[in-house]
Amino acid sequence: MPDESTICRFRQRLIDCGLHEQLLDLLNTQLEARGYIVKRTTRVDAT
């Protein structure tokens, strides 16, 4: 398991290379395709 400093360095390298947005878009696309991201709102009346 990587320690905190390893994760921070990896994240910073992604940002420096401009890959962090692409990686997030790819991850979100995969999650949405599998139904884990819901793009609609639900209202609950708690009265």
PDBQT receptor file of N, H, CA, C and O in Angstrom, charges set to zero:
ATOM      1  N   MET A   1       0.844  -1.169   0.000  1.00  0.00    +0.000 N 
ATOM      2  CA  MET A   1       0.000   0.000   0.000  1.00  0.00    +0.000 C 
ATOM      3  C   MET A   1       0.897   1.242   0.000  1.00  0.00    +0.000 C 
ATOM      4  O   MET A   1       1.780   1.370   0.848  1.00  0.00    +0.000 OA
ATOM      5  N   PRO A   2       0.669   2.155  -0.951  1.00  0.00    +0.000 N 
ATOM      6  CA  PRO A   2       1.507   3.362  -0.976  1.00  0.00    +0.000 C 
ATOM      7  C   PRO A   2       1.202   4.294   0.198  1.00  0.00    +0.000 C 
ATOM      8  O   PRO A   2       0.069   4.366   0.675  1.00  0.00    +0.000 OA
ATOM      9  N   ASP A   3       2.210   4.985   0.639  1.00  0.00    +0.000 N 
ATOM     10  H   ASP A   3       3.130   4.926   0.251  1.00  0.00    +0.000 HD
ATOM     11  CA  ASP A   3       2.007   5.930   1.742  1.00  0.00    +0.000 C 
ATOM     12  C   ASP A   3       1.517   7.270   1.189  1.00  0.00    +0.000 C 
ATOM     13  O   ASP A   3       1.424   7.459  -0.023  1.00  0.00    +0.000 OA
ATOM     14  N   GLU A   4       1.212   8.180   2.087  1.00  0.00    +0.000 N 
ATOM     15  H   GLU A   4       1.287   8.026   3.072  1.00  0.00    +0.000 HD
ATOM     16  CA  GLU A   4       0.621   9.469   1.715  1.00  0.00    +0.000 C 
ATOM     17  C   GLU A   4       1.508  10.265   0.764  1.00  0.00    +0.000 C 
ATOM     18  O   GLU A   4       1.016  10.849  -0.201  1.00  0.00    +0.000 OA
ATOM     19  N   SER A   5       2.814  10.290   1.031  1.00  0.00    +0.000 N 
ATOM     20  H   SER A   5       3.214   9.815   1.815  1.00  0.00    +0.000 HD
ATOM     21  CA  SER A   5       3.698  11.094   0.183  1.00  0.00    +0.000 C 
ATOM     22  C   SER A   5       3.770  10.540  -1.246  1.00  0.00    +0.000 C 
ATOM     23  O   SER A   5       3.899  11.312  -2.196  1.00  0.00    +0.000 OA
ATOM     24  N   THR A   6       3.687   9.228  -1.407  1.00  0.00    +0.000 N 
ATOM     25  H   THR A   6       3.582   8.601  -0.635  1.00  0.00    +0.000 HD
ATOM     26  CA  THR A   6       3.684   8.627  -2.742  1.00  0.00    +0.000 C 
ATOM     27  C   THR A   6       2.439   9.049  -3.511  1.00  0.00    +0.000 C 
ATOM     28  O   THR A   6       2.524   9.406  -4.686  1.00  0.00    +0.000 OA
ATOM     29  N   ILE A   7       1.295   9.011  -2.858  1.00  0.00    +0.000 N 
ATOM     30  H   ILE A   7       1.227   8.722  -1.904  1.00  0.00    +0.000 HD
ATOM     31  CA  ILE A   7       0.043   9.418  -3.497  1.00  0.00    +0.000 C 
ATOM     32  C   ILE A   7       0.086  10.900  -3.856  1.00  0.00    +0.000 C 
ATOM     33  O   ILE A   7      -0.340  11.279  -4.947  1.00  0.00    +0.000 OA
ATOM     34  N   CYS A   8       0.588  11.734  -2.968  1.00  0.00    +0.000 N 
ATOM     35  H   CYS A   8       0.934  11.426  -2.082  1.00  0.00    +0.000 HD
ATOM     36  CA  CYS A   8       0.690  13.172  -3.238  1.00  0.00    +0.000 C 
ATOM     37  C   CYS A   8       1.609  13.459  -4.418  1.00  0.00    +0.000 C 
ATOM     38  O   CYS A   8       1.294  14.302  -5.258  1.00  0.00    +0.000 OA
ATOM     39  N   ARG A   9       2.745  12.764  -4.492  1.00  0.00    +0.000 N 
ATOM     40  H   ARG A   9       3.001  12.079  -3.810  1.00  0.00    +0.000 HD
ATOM     41  CA  ARG A   9       3.668  12.960  -5.619  1.00  0.00    +0.000 C 
ATOM     42  C   ARG A   9       3.038  12.511  -6.931  1.00  0.00    +0.000 C 
ATOM     43  O   ARG A   9       3.199  13.173  -7.957  1.00  0.00    +0.000 OA
ATOM     44  N   PHE A  10       2.321  11.392  -6.905  1.00  0.00    +0.000 N 
ATOM     45  H   PHE A  10       2.189  10.854  -6.072  1.00  0.00    +0.000 HD
ATOM     46  CA  PHE A  10       1.648  10.901  -8.104  1.00  0.00    +0.000 C 
ATOM     47  C   PHE A  10       0.585  11.893  -8.562  1.00  0.00    +0.000 C 
ATOM     48  O   PHE A  10       0.486  12.198  -9.751  1.00  0.00    +0.000 OA
ATOM     49  N   ARG A  11      -0.207  12.394  -7.622  1.00  0.00    +0.000 N 
ATOM     50  H   ARG A  11      -0.126  12.146  -6.656  1.00  0.00    +0.000 HD
ATOM     51  CA  ARG A  11      -1.242  13.377  -7.964  1.00  0.00    +0.000 C 
ATOM     52  C   ARG A  11      -0.613  14.628  -8.566  1.00  0.00    +0.000 C 
ATOM     53  O   ARG A  11      -1.123  15.164  -9.550  1.00  0.00    +0.000 OA
ATOM     54  N   GLN A  12       0.479  15.095  -7.989  1.00  0.00    +0.000 N 
ATOM     55  H   GLN A  12       0.893  14.660  -7.189  1.00  0.00    +0.000 HD
ATOM     56  CA  GLN A  12       1.136  16.298  -8.497  1.00  0.00    +0.000 C 
ATOM     57  C   GLN A  12       1.705  16.077  -9.893  1.00  0.00    +0.000 C 
ATOM     58  O   GLN A  12       1.665  16.983 -10.725  1.00  0.00    +0.000 OA
ATOM     59  N   ARG A  13       2.235  14.886 -10.159  1.00  0.00    +0.000 N 
ATOM     60  H   ARG A  13       2.268  14.150  -9.483  1.00  0.00    +0.000 HD
ATOM     61  CA  ARG A  13       2.745  14.582 -11.503  1.00  0.00    +0.000 C 
ATOM     62  C   ARG A  13       1.614  14.558 -12.525  1.00  0.00    +0.000 C 
ATOM     63  O   ARG A  13       1.792  15.013 -13.655  1.00  0.00    +0.000 OA
ATOM     64  N   LEU A  14       0.448  14.030 -12.136  1.00  0.00    +0.000 N 
ATOM     65  H   LEU A  14       0.304  13.661 -11.218  1.00  0.00    +0.000 HD
ATOM     66  CA  LEU A  14      -0.709  14.057 -13.035  1.00  0.00    +0.000 C 
ATOM     67  C   LEU A  14      -1.091  15.493 -13.376  1.00  0.00    +0.000 C 
ATOM     68  O   LEU A  14      -1.360  15.815 -14.533  1.00  0.00    +0.000 OA
ATOM     69  N   ILE A  15      -1.112  16.347 -12.364  1.00  0.00    +0.000 N 
ATOM     70  H   ILE A  15      -0.894  16.085 -11.424  1.00  0.00    +0.000 HD
ATOM     71  CA  ILE A  15      -1.455  17.757 -12.567  1.00  0.00    +0.000 C 
ATOM     72  C   ILE A  15      -0.415  18.438 -13.450  1.00  0.00    +0.000 C 
ATOM     73  O   ILE A  15      -0.767  19.166 -14.378  1.00  0.00    +0.000 OA
ATOM     74  N   ASP A  16       0.848  18.207 -13.168  1.00  0.00    +0.000 N 
ATOM     75  H   ASP A  16       1.134  17.615 -12.414  1.00  0.00    +0.000 HD
ATOM     76  CA  ASP A  16       1.927  18.825 -13.949  1.00  0.00    +0.000 C 
ATOM     77  C   ASP A  16       1.870  18.422 -15.424  1.00  0.00    +0.000 C 
ATOM     78  O   ASP A  16       2.191  19.223 -16.302  1.00  0.00    +0.000 OA
ATOM     79  N   CYS A  17       1.464  17.190 -15.689  1.00  0.00    +0.000 N 
ATOM     80  H   CYS A  17       1.203  16.540 -14.976  1.00  0.00    +0.000 HD
ATOM     81  CA  CYS A  17       1.384  16.704 -17.069  1.00  0.00    +0.000 C 
ATOM     82  C   CYS A  17       0.033  17.018 -17.715  1.00  0.00    +0.000 C 
ATOM     83  O   CYS A  17      -0.171  16.747 -18.898  1.00  0.00    +0.000 OA
ATOM     84  N   GLY A  18      -0.874  17.580 -16.945  1.00  0.00    +0.000 N 
ATOM     85  H   GLY A  18      -0.709  17.800 -15.984  1.00  0.00    +0.000 HD
ATOM     86  CA  GLY A  18      -2.189  17.922 -17.472  1.00  0.00    +0.000 C 
ATOM     87  C   GLY A  18      -3.086  16.722 -17.698  1.00  0.00    +0.000 C 
ATOM     88  O   GLY A  18      -3.996  16.776 -18.524  1.00  0.00    +0.000 OA
ATOM     89  N   LEU A  19      -2.840  15.643 -16.975  1.00  0.00    +0.000 N 
ATOM     90  H   LEU A  19      -2.100  15.599 -16.304  1.00  0.00    +0.000 HD
ATOM     91  CA  LEU A  19      -3.603  14.417 -17.174  1.00  0.00    +0.000 C 
ATOM     92  C   LEU A  19      -4.720  14.208 -16.155  1.00  0.00    +0.000 C 
ATOM     93  O   LEU A  19      -5.527  13.291 -16.302  1.00  0.00    +0.000 OA
ATOM     94  N   HIS A  20      -4.772  15.041 -15.133  1.00  0.00    +0.000 N 
ATOM     95  H   HIS A  20      -4.116  15.786 -15.013  1.00  0.00    +0.000 HD
ATOM     96  CA  HIS A  20      -5.752  14.818 -14.074  1.00  0.00    +0.000 C 
ATOM     97  C   HIS A  20      -7.187  14.957 -14.569  1.00  0.00    +0.000 C 
ATOM     98  O   HIS A  20      -8.052  14.196 -14.135  1.00  0.00    +0.000 OA
ATOM     99  N   GLU A  21      -7.467  15.899 -15.460  1.00  0.00    +0.000 N 
ATOM    100  H   GLU A  21      -6.764  16.517 -15.813  1.00  0.00    +0.000 HD
ATOM    101  CA  GLU A  21      -8.825  16.074 -15.993  1.00  0.00    +0.000 C 
ATOM    102  C   GLU A  21      -9.204  14.892 -16.885  1.00  0.00    +0.000 C 
ATOM    103  O   GLU A  21     -10.334  14.406 -16.829  1.00  0.00    +0.000 OA
ATOM    104  N   GLN A  22      -8.268  14.437 -17.700  1.00  0.00    +0.000 N 
ATOM    105  H   GLN A  22      -7.351  14.833 -17.745  1.00  0.00    +0.000 HD
ATOM    106  CA  GLN A  22      -8.546  13.288 -18.570  1.00  0.00    +0.000 C 
ATOM    107  C   GLN A  22      -8.835  12.043 -17.751  1.00  0.00    +0.000 C 
ATOM    108  O   GLN A  22      -9.744  11.279 -18.078  1.00  0.00    +0.000 OA
ATOM    109  N   LEU A  23      -8.078  11.837 -16.701  1.00  0.00    +0.000 N 
ATOM    110  H   LEU A  23      -7.340  12.457 -16.436  1.00  0.00    +0.000 HD
ATOM    111  CA  LEU A  23      -8.272  10.667 -15.853  1.00  0.00    +0.000 C 
ATOM    112  C   LEU A  23      -9.631  10.733 -15.156  1.00  0.00    +0.000 C 
ATOM    113  O   LEU A  23     -10.337   9.729 -15.074  1.00  0.00    +0.000 OA
ATOM    114  N   LEU A  24      -9.992  11.899 -14.662  1.00  0.00    +0.000 N 
ATOM    115  H   LEU A  24      -9.418  12.716 -14.729  1.00  0.00    +0.000 HD
ATOM    116  CA  LEU A  24     -11.290  12.064 -14.002  1.00  0.00    +0.000 C 
ATOM    117  C   LEU A  24     -12.430  11.846 -14.996  1.00  0.00    +0.000 C 
ATOM    118  O   LEU A  24     -13.420  11.195 -14.661  1.00  0.00    +0.000 OA
ATOM    119  N   ASP A  25     -12.306  12.379 -16.208  1.00  0.00    +0.000 N 
ATOM    120  H   ASP A  25     -11.502  12.908 -16.480  1.00  0.00    +0.000 HD
ATOM    121  CA  ASP A  25     -13.333  12.177 -17.231  1.00  0.00    +0.000 C 
ATOM    122  C   ASP A  25     -13.487  10.700 -17.583  1.00  0.00    +0.000 C 
ATOM    123  O   ASP A  25     -14.603  10.203 -17.729  1.00  0.00    +0.000 OA
ATOM    124  N   LEU A  26     -12.366  10.007 -17.718  1.00  0.00    +0.000 N 
ATOM    125  H   LEU A  26     -11.459  10.411 -17.600  1.00  0.00    +0.000 HD
ATOM    126  CA  LEU A  26     -12.402   8.579 -18.034  1.00  0.00    +0.000 C 
ATOM    127  C   LEU A  26     -13.082   7.788 -16.913  1.00  0.00    +0.000 C 
ATOM    128  O   LEU A  26     -13.916   6.922 -17.176  1.00  0.00    +0.000 OA
ATOM    129  N   LEU A  27     -12.729   8.085 -15.696  1.00  0.00    +0.000 N 
ATOM    130  H   LEU A  27     -12.052   8.788 -15.483  1.00  0.00    +0.000 HD
ATOM    131  CA  LEU A  27     -13.329   7.402 -14.546  1.00  0.00    +0.000 C 
ATOM    132  C   LEU A  27     -14.823   7.682 -14.472  1.00  0.00    +0.000 C 
ATOM    133  O   LEU A  27     -15.614   6.760 -14.273  1.00  0.00    +0.000 OA
ATOM    134  N   ASN A  28     -15.222   8.941 -14.630  1.00  0.00    +0.000 N 
ATOM    135  H   ASN A  28     -14.580   9.690 -14.792  1.00  0.00    +0.000 HD
ATOM    136  CA  ASN A  28     -16.643   9.292 -14.578  1.00  0.00    +0.000 C 
ATOM    137  C   ASN A  28     -17.432   8.630 -15.701  1.00  0.00    +0.000 C 
ATOM    138  O   ASN A  28     -18.569   8.210 -15.490  1.00  0.00    +0.000 OA
ATOM    139  N   THR A  29     -16.845   8.532 -16.890  1.00  0.00    +0.000 N 
ATOM    140  H   THR A  29     -15.921   8.873 -17.062  1.00  0.00    +0.000 HD
ATOM    141  CA  THR A  29     -17.503   7.869 -18.008  1.00  0.00    +0.000 C 
ATOM    142  C   THR A  29     -17.762   6.403 -17.700  1.00  0.00    +0.000 C 
ATOM    143  O   THR A  29     -18.843   5.887 -17.985  1.00  0.00    +0.000 OA
ATOM    144  N   GLN A  30     -16.786   5.738 -17.126  1.00  0.00    +0.000 N 
ATOM    145  H   GLN A  30     -15.908   6.157 -16.894  1.00  0.00    +0.000 HD
ATOM    146  CA  GLN A  30     -16.944   4.329 -16.776  1.00  0.00    +0.000 C 
ATOM    147  C   GLN A  30     -17.976   4.140 -15.668  1.00  0.00    +0.000 C 
ATOM    148  O   GLN A  30     -18.786   3.214 -15.724  1.00  0.00    +0.000 OA
ATOM    149  N   LEU A  31     -17.950   5.010 -14.667  1.00  0.00    +0.000 N 
ATOM    150  H   LEU A  31     -17.293   5.762 -14.622  1.00  0.00    +0.000 HD
ATOM    151  CA  LEU A  31     -18.930   4.913 -13.583  1.00  0.00    +0.000 C 
ATOM    152  C   LEU A  31     -20.350   5.171 -14.087  1.00  0.00    +0.000 C 
ATOM    153  O   LEU A  31     -21.292   4.489 -13.684  1.00  0.00    +0.000 OA
ATOM    154  N   GLU A  32     -20.494   6.151 -14.966  1.00  0.00    +0.000 N 
ATOM    155  H   GLU A  32     -19.728   6.705 -15.294  1.00  0.00    +0.000 HD
ATOM    156  CA  GLU A  32     -21.812   6.464 -15.514  1.00  0.00    +0.000 C 
ATOM    157  C   GLU A  32     -22.334   5.326 -16.385  1.00  0.00    +0.000 C 
ATOM    158  O   GLU A  32     -23.526   5.021 -16.346  1.00  0.00    +0.000 OA
ATOM    159  N   ALA A  33     -21.468   4.699 -17.163  1.00  0.00    +0.000 N 
ATOM    160  H   ALA A  33     -20.500   4.946 -17.194  1.00  0.00    +0.000 HD
ATOM    161  CA  ALA A  33     -21.872   3.591 -18.024  1.00  0.00    +0.000 C 
ATOM    162  C   ALA A  33     -22.381   2.408 -17.214  1.00  0.00    +0.000 C 
ATOM    163  O   ALA A  33     -23.221   1.644 -17.686  1.00  0.00    +0.000 OA
ATOM    164  N   ARG A  34     -21.880   2.258 -16.010  1.00  0.00    +0.000 N 
ATOM    165  H   ARG A  34     -21.197   2.880 -15.626  1.00  0.00    +0.000 HD
ATOM    166  CA  ARG A  34     -22.303   1.153 -15.150  1.00  0.00    +0.000 C 
ATOM    167  C   ARG A  34     -23.438   1.531 -14.197  1.00  0.00    +0.000 C 
ATOM    168  O   ARG A  34     -23.872   0.723 -13.376  1.00  0.00    +0.000 OA
ATOM    169  N   GLY A  35     -23.910   2.772 -14.321  1.00  0.00    +0.000 N 
ATOM    170  H   GLY A  35     -23.557   3.429 -14.988  1.00  0.00    +0.000 HD
ATOM    171  CA  GLY A  35     -25.056   3.195 -13.528  1.00  0.00    +0.000 C 
ATOM    172  C   GLY A  35     -24.741   3.674 -12.126  1.00  0.00    +0.000 C 
ATOM    173  O   GLY A  35     -25.648   3.783 -11.301  1.00  0.00    +0.000 OA
ATOM    174  N   TYR A  36     -23.483   3.961 -11.831  1.00  0.00    +0.000 N 
ATOM    175  H   TYR A  36     -22.746   3.872 -12.501  1.00  0.00    +0.000 HD
ATOM    176  CA  TYR A  36     -23.109   4.422 -10.497  1.00  0.00    +0.000 C 
ATOM    177  C   TYR A  36     -23.260   5.923 -10.324  1.00  0.00    +0.000 C 
ATOM    178  O   TYR A  36     -23.307   6.415  -9.196  1.00  0.00    +0.000 OA
ATOM    179  N   ILE A  37     -23.337   6.656 -11.429  1.00  0.00    +0.000 N 
ATOM    180  H   ILE A  37     -23.299   6.256 -12.345  1.00  0.00    +0.000 HD
ATOM    181  CA  ILE A  37     -23.529   8.102 -11.365  1.00  0.00    +0.000 C 
ATOM    182  C   ILE A  37     -24.931   8.392 -11.889  1.00  0.00    +0.000 C 
ATOM    183  O   ILE A  37     -25.269   8.056 -13.024  1.00  0.00    +0.000 OA
ATOM    184  N   VAL A  38     -25.729   9.016 -11.049  1.00  0.00    +0.000 N 
ATOM    185  H   VAL A  38     -25.454   9.288 -10.127  1.00  0.00    +0.000 HD
ATOM    186  CA  VAL A  38     -27.096   9.354 -11.420  1.00  0.00    +0.000 C 
ATOM    187  C   VAL A  38     -27.132  10.850 -11.689  1.00  0.00    +0.000 C 
ATOM    188  O   VAL A  38     -26.700  11.648 -10.857  1.00  0.00    +0.000 OA
ATOM    189  N   LYS A  39     -27.644  11.226 -12.848  1.00  0.00    +0.000 N 
ATOM    190  H   LYS A  39     -27.994  10.578 -13.524  1.00  0.00    +0.000 HD
ATOM    191  CA  LYS A  39     -27.678  12.636 -13.225  1.00  0.00    +0.000 C 
ATOM    192  C   LYS A  39     -29.097  13.184 -13.161  1.00  0.00    +0.000 C 
ATOM    193  O   LYS A  39     -29.514  13.938 -14.040  1.00  0.00    +0.000 OA
ATOM    194  N   ARG A  40     -29.823  12.815 -12.146  1.00  0.00    +0.000 N 
ATOM    195  H   ARG A  40     -29.484  12.203 -11.432  1.00  0.00    +0.000 HD
ATOM    196  CA  ARG A  40     -31.139  13.384 -11.919  1.00  0.00    +0.000 C 
ATOM    197  C   ARG A  40     -31.308  13.603 -10.423  1.00  0.00    +0.000 C 
ATOM    198  O   ARG A  40     -30.655  12.951  -9.608  1.00  0.00    +0.000 OA
ATOM    199  N   THR A  41     -32.169  14.506 -10.083  1.00  0.00    +0.000 N 
ATOM    200  H   THR A  41     -32.699  15.036 -10.745  1.00  0.00    +0.000 HD
ATOM    201  CA  THR A  41     -32.377  14.815  -8.673  1.00  0.00    +0.000 C 
ATOM    202  C   THR A  41     -33.667  14.174  -8.186  1.00  0.00    +0.000 C 
ATOM    203  O   THR A  41     -34.583  13.906  -8.964  1.00  0.00    +0.000 OA
ATOM    204  N   THR A  42     -33.716  13.938  -6.905  1.00  0.00    +0.000 N 
ATOM    205  H   THR A  42     -32.972  14.155  -6.273  1.00  0.00    +0.000 HD
ATOM    206  CA  THR A  42     -34.904  13.383  -6.257  1.00  0.00    +0.000 C 
ATOM    207  C   THR A  42     -35.257  14.268  -5.092  1.00  0.00    +0.000 C 
ATOM    208  O   THR A  42     -34.396  14.632  -4.292  1.00  0.00    +0.000 OA
ATOM    209  N   ARG A  43     -36.501  14.607  -4.997  1.00  0.00    +0.000 N 
ATOM    210  H   ARG A  43     -37.201  14.311  -5.647  1.00  0.00    +0.000 HD
ATOM    211  CA  ARG A  43     -36.962  15.430  -3.868  1.00  0.00    +0.000 C 
ATOM    212  C   ARG A  43     -37.686  14.519  -2.877  1.00  0.00    +0.000 C 
ATOM    213  O   ARG A  43     -38.432  13.613  -3.248  1.00  0.00    +0.000 OA
ATOM    214  N   VAL A  44     -37.434  14.797  -1.626  1.00  0.00    +0.000 N 
ATOM    215  H   VAL A  44     -36.828  15.533  -1.324  1.00  0.00    +0.000 HD
ATOM    216  CA  VAL A  44     -38.096  14.050  -0.558  1.00  0.00    +0.000 C 
ATOM    217  C   VAL A  44     -38.818  15.052   0.327  1.00  0.00    +0.000 C 
ATOM    218  O   VAL A  44     -38.210  15.985   0.850  1.00  0.00    +0.000 OA
ATOM    219  N   ASP A  45     -40.103  14.855   0.488  1.00  0.00    +0.000 N 
ATOM    220  H   ASP A  45     -40.597  14.097   0.063  1.00  0.00    +0.000 HD
ATOM    221  CA  ASP A  45     -40.884  15.712   1.372  1.00  0.00    +0.000 C 
ATOM    222  C   ASP A  45     -40.789  15.126   2.780  1.00  0.00    +0.000 C 
ATOM    223  O   ASP A  45     -41.291  14.034   3.045  1.00  0.00    +0.000 OA
ATOM    224  N   ALA A  46     -40.154  15.852   3.660  1.00  0.00    +0.000 N 
ATOM    225  H   ALA A  46     -39.747  16.739   3.445  1.00  0.00    +0.000 HD
ATOM    226  CA  ALA A  46     -39.915  15.360   5.012  1.00  0.00    +0.000 C 
ATOM    227  C   ALA A  46     -40.926  15.910   6.016  1.00  0.00    +0.000 C 
ATOM    228  O   ALA A  46     -40.691  15.861   7.223  1.00  0.00    +0.000 OA
ATOM    229  N   THR A  47     -42.045  16.433   5.524  1.00  0.00    +0.000 N 
ATOM    230  H   THR A  47     -42.236  16.473   4.543  1.00  0.00    +0.000 HD
ATOM    231  CA  THR A  47     -43.043  16.980   6.459  1.00  0.00    +0.000 C 
ATOM    232  C   THR A  47     -43.913  15.913   7.034  1.00  0.00    +0.000 C 
ATOM    233  O   THR A  47     -44.800  16.206   7.836  1.00  0.00    +0.000 OA
TER     234      THR A  47
